[in-house]
Amino acid sequence: VDAATKAKKAEKAMKLALEKRQREVEEAKKKASAAQDATAAKDEVKEEDEEKKVDVKEEGDEKKEDAMDVDEDGPAQVELTDEEKKLWFRPKSTFDLKDNIIAGTFATWCLPEKEEGFDDIRFEWQPEEAAREYLRSKVLERKRTTRVETLLPSKWFQDKHIAFKQVFSEWQKKRAAYKMLAAKKPPAVDAPPENKSNDIFAVEDVSDTGGGEPLFKDFQMEDWALLQLRYELFLLIASFAKDVNDPDRPGVPEAHLGFYYTRYFRKNLSVAAYGVQSNFELVKLVKDTASWEDDILSTPLTVGPEAEPSHFVKLTEQSRRERQRRLDAGDETARSKVTAAALNPAQTIAPQFVVPPPQVSAAGGKGRGPLPTPPQ
C-alpha cells in the first residue's frame, strides 16, 4: 500500500512539473514573438524615415535646379497695368502730413526760387516748366475736391440772409391774414371774373396782385419750403464766389454741399426731408434756380447776386401751378413729398475761429506763414 501511494504521489508531482514546464515554454514563445514584432515595427519606421529623407532631398534638388533655370533665364517679368504706368510714386497708406494740415496750406504750395536764397536749383525728374505745370495741376485738383475749412460767411451774406428771413416771415403772415379774411367774406353770386394777367413775372408786387390778393395765396407748406430752398441755394452760390474769391474754385462741389450749407445757414440740410435721396435729386426740385455742372453747384438764372427774393416767389408759384396742372390731369408722380422738417430743420452752432493774416518768413519765402487755427 505504501509503495502504491508513493508511486501515485510521484506521478502527480511529475505531471505538475511537466505542466509548469509547458507554461514556461509558452510564455517564452510569446515574449520572443512580441520582441520580434517590436523589432519589425522599428525597422519599418526607420525605413519610412529614410524614404522621407530621400524625398526631401530630391525635392530640394529639384528646387535648386528650378532656381538655376530661373537664374539662367533672368528674373520674372512683371506686367504693369495702364493705371500703374501713370504713377510716378509708390502709393502710400501712411502719409507725411495730416489732411487738415494739407487742406490749410496746399493753396500756397510753390516751387523754390533763387530769390529765396538758394545757390542752385536743379530739376532732376522733369524740366522746370513741366514740374511747375505738374504742381499747378495738383493744386487745382485739390481745390476742386478739398473743403475750405476756414471759410466764414461775409457780412454781405448775413445782410442778405437776414433780409430774406424777415420778408419770408412777412409773406407767411400776409397769406394767413388773407385766408382768414377770405373765409369771413360771403361767397360772391354771379361775380364777374377779375381781369388778371397770367404772366406771373409781370407782377410788380407779389404781396398784392390786385384787391389785396398776394401771389402766394395758394402756397402750402411744401411751397414755402421750396421757396426757401430756392433762395438759399441761390444765395449760397453767390456768397461762395464772393467769400472764396478764387477763380480756381468755380463753386460748391456736390460732395461738400452739406458742409457749406451748414457753415452758411447754421442748420442741417436733410435731403430726406424733401422726399429725395441725393443732392442731385434735391437740386432737381428747384431746377429753375440751381443745377449741377460737372458736380459743381450752378444756376441757370441770368439775374445777378442782388436779385430780389420776390423773383423766387414767382418761380415757386410757376412751379406750383405746373404741379397742380399735372395733378388735375391725374399724374400722381407730380405730388410733392416734401415734409415739414424741410421748412424747419435742426439748427447748429456756427464754428468760431480766427484766420490769421498770411505772413512771409524772414528768408523771404512764399506761403510760409502760420497755419490757421481749425474749427473746434
Protein Blocks (a to p, Z undefined) as FASTA:
>chain_A
ZZmmmmmmmmmmmmmmmmmmmmmmmmmmmmmmmmmmmmmmmmmmmmmmmmmmmmmmmmmm
mmmmmmmmmmmnopadddddfklmmpmbdcdfbdfbdfklmmmmmmmgccddfknopabd
cdfkbcfklmmmmmmmmmmmmmmmpccfkbccdfklmmmmmmmmmmmmmmmmmmmmmmmm
mmmpccdehiacddddfblklpmblklggghiafklmpcfklmmmmmmmmmmmmmmmmmm
mmnopaklnbccfklmmmmmmmmnopacdfklnopabfklmmmmmmmlgcceehiacdfb
fbdfklcfklmmmmmmmmmmmmmmmmmnopaklpccbdfklmmccddddddddddddddd
fkopahiaccddddZZ
